[in-house]
Amino acid sequence: MQEKFSALTDPEWEVIKEIIDNQRKIKHEKRVIINALLWLLTTGSQWRNMESKYPPWQTIYYHFRQWKKRGIIEELLAFLAGRERKKAGRQALPSVLAIDSQSVKIIQFTSQDKGIDGNKKVNGRKRHLPVDCLGIPWAVHITAANISDTTAGYELAAKLKGKSARLHTLKADNGYTETFVEEVKKQYGWSVEIVQKPESVKGFVPAGGRWVVERSYGWLNFKRRLSRDFEKSTESSEAMLQLAFIDTLLKRKTE
């Protein structure tokens, strides 16, 4: 796992070039823009403290906003997800996903979409991920931390709709209610399998295929920008998580 920032290599850039670079003439190369975003994400720096070797932070932020609004970042993650599954000898689209949430603190001046997770005593936001057996997310959803997993689960399911024609099962913990199980089956035809470790067992237990979500959240620990939620909007938070997984997938051996 990558522990410090490293710029995109030529093979890594070739993998994503066609999606990112539309061949329009601009002052700064798209590869440089991507490297600046990944540097920001890995180091945890502020936009205004962008290293001088990169374009002005306003330029980087402009492209980040445009790629976010146009769905380019989401498209890139989906492309790399399918590619990674094929490399692993699997079909490009998953049939089973494990879902779970993670509560994270926010910075002091964040005013949008925040709340207190009463169970984990966290004032901030919740990250919701549905990941396949390789730990790759097929959607990203951010809510205030006081939103229940069931409520957020409905919204997450809506984002998953159309992502995989093979999808038939979601694995979740008991934070997702029977109502969620029934509604997902009714609306999308997916089964929801509630998998929970025995209450008598302490510590980490690899419960029924759902542990892969915890591993995916663990990967985010290498991105200092994600140690808290530093973004003003949940849309930006989602885009930052997508970039983190994009970087993780790219840093695996390219062919």
N, C-alpha and C positions, 0 to 999 in steps of 0.2 A: 504494500500500500504506500502511495506517495506521501511523504512526510513534509516535503518542502516544495516550493513552487519551481516548476521547470516549464519553459516555453514549449509550444508545440513543435515537434520535429517535422521534417518534411513528409514522412509517411503519414503522420497523424493529420497534418493539414490536408493532404490529398484525400483522406477519407471524408472530410466534411466540406471540402472546398465548393463542391457543386451546389450545396444547400445554402451556404453562407454567402458566397461571392457571386453576385449577379452580373459581374463584368462591367458594371457602370464605373466610369472614371471618377474617382474621388481622391481627395488629397492624401488620405491615409489608407494603407492597405487593410483589408478586412482581417487578415491574419494578425496584424498588430493590435487591432481592436479586440479580437478574441483573447489574445495573450494578456492584454491589460485587464480585461474582465476576470480572467482566471487568476491573475496576480492579486487583484483586489479581494477575490473570494478566498484565496488561500492564506494571505497575510492578515486579513481582517482590517486593512487600512480604510481610511475615509476617502470618499470621492476626491475631496480637495487636496488630499495628500498623495495623489497619483505620482508615481516616479517620473522624473523628468525625461526619461528615455521614451516614454509613451506620449501620445498626443494629449492635448489639454483635457482635463476631466470632463468638461462640458461636451466635448466631442464623443468621448467614450460613453457618457450617460445618454447622449442623444441616440446612439446606435443601440444601446441596451433597451431603451424605451421602444424604438421602432421594431426591433426584433421580437420584443415581448408582445407588442400590440398586434403584429402581423402573424404571430404564432410560429415564427422561425425557430425559436429556442425549443418549443414543444415538439415541432416537427423533427428537429435534429436529434432530440432524445429518443423519439420513437424509431427513427432510422437506426440509430446505434443499438437500441434494444433488440430489434429484429436481427441485426447483423451479429450481435454477440450470441444470441440464441443459436443461430445457424453455425457459428464457429464451435459451439458446444455440442453440436450434433442433434439439436432439437429443432422442431418446427418454429418458424419465425414468430408465430403468435401463440400466446399461452392459453391453456385451458383451465388452470387453477391459479388463483391469486390469494395471498395472505394479506390481511389488512390490519392496521393498528395505528395508534396515534402517539405523538410525543409532545409534551408540554414544554415550552421554552420561555424564558424571561424576555421581556422587551427592554429597550433603553428608556430613559427617563421621559423623553419628549414625544414618544409615540402616543398618538391620540386615537387612531383608527383601529377598529376591530381588536379590542383588547378586553380581557376579563380575568377572573381568578378561577383557577382549577382547584376546587375545594378539596379534592382527594389528594392531590400532590402539592398543594399549598404553593402554587406557582401563579404569579401575576403576569400574564402575557398572552401568548397565542399557542394554538395547537397545530402541529403538522400531521397530516393524514396521508398515509401511503398505502397503495395496493401493490405488492411486489410479487414477482414470479419466483420459481424455485432457485433462480440464480441471484436473487436479491435486487433485480432491476425493477424500478417503479414504472407503472403504466399509466399513472395519473398522479398529480400532486394537488393537494387541497389544503388551504390554510384558513383557520377560523380563530375567533377569540377563544381563549382557554376555557371559558365557562360554558361553551357549547358542548352538549353531550356527544358521545361517539355515535349514538344512534342518529341524531339529527344531522351531524356532519356526514354520516354514512350514506344517507339518502343523496346528499349533494355529490359525494364522491362517486356513488354508483351512476349518477347522471353523467359525470365526466367520463366514466368508463364505457358508457354506451357507444357501441360502434368501434371500439378500439380493437376488439378481437372477436371474430365470429366463432372461435373455438371455445370461448370462455363459458364454463358451466358451473364452477364452484368458487365460492369465496370462503376463506378460513378466517375466523375472527375469535376474539375472546368474549367473555360474558358481559363486557361493557356494551355489547350490541344486543338489544332486546329482542324478544320474540316477535314484536311488531315489525322490526327491521327485517327479520328472517322472512316473515310472511310477505311483506311488501316487495322485497327484492325478487322473490319467487314470482309474485303476481305480475310485476311490471316488466321484468327482464328475463324471467325464466331461469335465473341462476339459483342454485342451492347455496345456502349459507350454513357452513359447518362450524359450530361453536366448539373451540378447542381451548381447554383451560388446564393448567397444571394442578395437581391435587393441593388442597389448602394446607395439608400437613407437611408439604415439601418446601424447604427454604432454599433461597438462591435461584440461580438460573437453571431452568430445565428446558431442553429442546422439545417443546410440546408440539406434536402432530403437524410438523411442517410450517408452523407459524413463527418459529424462531428466526426464520430468514429476515423478517421485518426488523427485528432487533439488530441483526447484523448490518442491515442497510443503514439504520440510524447510526450505528457505530462508525460507518464509513464517513459520516458527516463530521465526525470529531476532528478530522484532519483539515477542515476548512474553518479557519478562525472567524470568518465573517458570519458563520452559522452558530457560533457559541451562544449567541442570543439572537433575537430577531431585531435587526437594525433598520429594517425597511419601513418606509412610511405607509405603504399599502400592502395588502395581502397579495396582490398581483405581482408586485416586485419580489416579495418573499418566495412565492411559488417559482418565479423565474430563476432566482438565486439557487434554490434547491435543484431545479432542473440542470442548471449549469454545473453544479457540483457533481451530479451523476454523469453528465456528459464528460467532464474531466476524468472521472474515475474510469469510465469505459474506454476513453481514448488512451489512457495511460496503461491499459492492458496491452499485451503484445499485438501490434498491428500486423496484418499479413499483406 
